[in-house]
Amino acid sequence: MTTPSGPGDGRLDPGLSAIMSERRQLINLAYRLLGSLAEAEDVVQETYARWYAMSRRRQEAIESPGGWLTKVAGRICLDLLGSARARRESYVGEWIPEPLPDRMEWLRRV
């Protein structure tokens, strides 16, 4: 995945490979925190969106882009976990567990 660094100048963005090289680490981090690959990929996408929403000057001022990406991805995961906890706490209604199979059905499965 390559993009020109400026309009029409044909040079590749030198930071792109550095940013994309962190993808596997970011997905691993998010997956370990969230337990869902789909949510982990969403977190990485949001992390990259925040990176590219910054001006070029702010991006260049960051000494360790990998560290910045890791910190942001971790915070996004924590926000998701916090909002999930809040959603569970505000659940109104009776908790209904999944029905257990009867003994004969259970024996047929084994």
C-alpha positions in Angstrom: 0.0 0.0 0.0 1.7 3.2 -1.1 0.6 6.8 -1.5 2.3 9.8 -3.0 3.7 12.2 -0.4 2.4 15.2 -2.3 -0.1 15.9 -5.0 1.5 14.8 -8.3 5.1 14.6 -7.1 5.3 10.7 -7.4 7.3 10.2 -4.2 6.1 7.6 -1.7 5.1 8.6 1.8 8.0 7.5 3.9 5.9 7.4 7.1 3.3 5.0 5.5 5.5 1.9 5.7 6.4 2.7 9.3 2.8 3.1 10.2 1.6 0.0 8.4 4.4 -2.1 9.9 2.6 -1.6 13.3 -0.7 -3.1 12.1 0.0 -6.7 13.3 1.1 -5.4 16.8 -2.0 -3.2 17.0 -4.4 -6.0 16.0 -2.7 -8.3 18.6 -3.0 -5.7 21.3 -6.7 -5.0 20.6 -7.6 -8.7 20.2 -6.0 -9.5 23.6 -7.9 -6.7 25.3 -11.3 -7.2 23.5 -11.3 -10.8 22.6 -12.8 -10.2 19.2 -11.0 -10.0 15.9 -13.7 -7.9 14.3 -13.5 -5.4 17.1 -9.7 -5.4 17.0 -9.7 -4.6 13.3 -12.2 -1.7 14.0 -9.9 -0.4 16.7 -6.9 -0.4 14.3 -9.0 1.3 11.6 -10.0 4.0 14.1 -6.4 4.4 15.3 -5.2 5.0 11.7 -8.1 7.4 11.1 -6.9 9.5 14.1 -3.3 9.4 12.8 -4.3 10.7 9.4 -6.7 13.2 10.8 -3.6 15.0 12.3 -1.7 17.5 10.3 1.6 16.5 8.7 3.4 18.8 11.2 1.9 17.1 14.2 2.7 13.6 12.7 6.3 14.7 12.2 6.5 16.0 15.7 5.8 12.5 17.2 9.1 10.9 18.0 7.8 7.3 18.1 4.8 6.8 15.7 4.6 3.2 16.8 4.3 4.2 20.5 1.7 6.8 19.6 -0.4 4.2 17.7 -0.1 1.7 20.5 -1.2 4.2 23.1 -4.1 5.4 21.1 -5.2 1.8 20.2 -5.0 0.8 23.8 -7.1 3.8 24.9 -9.7 3.1 22.2 -9.9 -0.5 23.6 -10.3 0.7 27.1 -13.1 3.1 26.0 -14.9 0.2 24.3 -14.6 -2.0 27.4 -15.9 0.8 29.6 -18.8 1.5 27.4 -19.6 -2.2 27.3 -19.6 -2.3 31.1 -21.9 0.7 31.2 -24.3 -0.9 28.7 -24.5 -4.1 30.9 -25.0 -2.2 34.1 -27.9 -0.2 32.6 -29.7 -3.4 31.3 -33.3 -3.3 32.6 -35.2 -6.5 32.7 -35.0 -10.1 34.0 -31.9 -12.0 33.1 -32.9 -15.1 31.1 -30.2 -17.7 30.7 -30.0 -20.0 27.7 -32.0 -23.2 28.3 -30.0 -26.2 29.1 -30.6 -29.3 27.0 -32.5 -32.1 28.7 -30.6 -35.1 29.8 -31.5 -37.3 26.8 -30.6 -34.7 24.3 -27.3 -34.2 26.1 -26.5 -37.9 25.9 -27.4 -38.0 22.2 -24.8 -35.3 21.5 -22.1 -37.2 23.3 
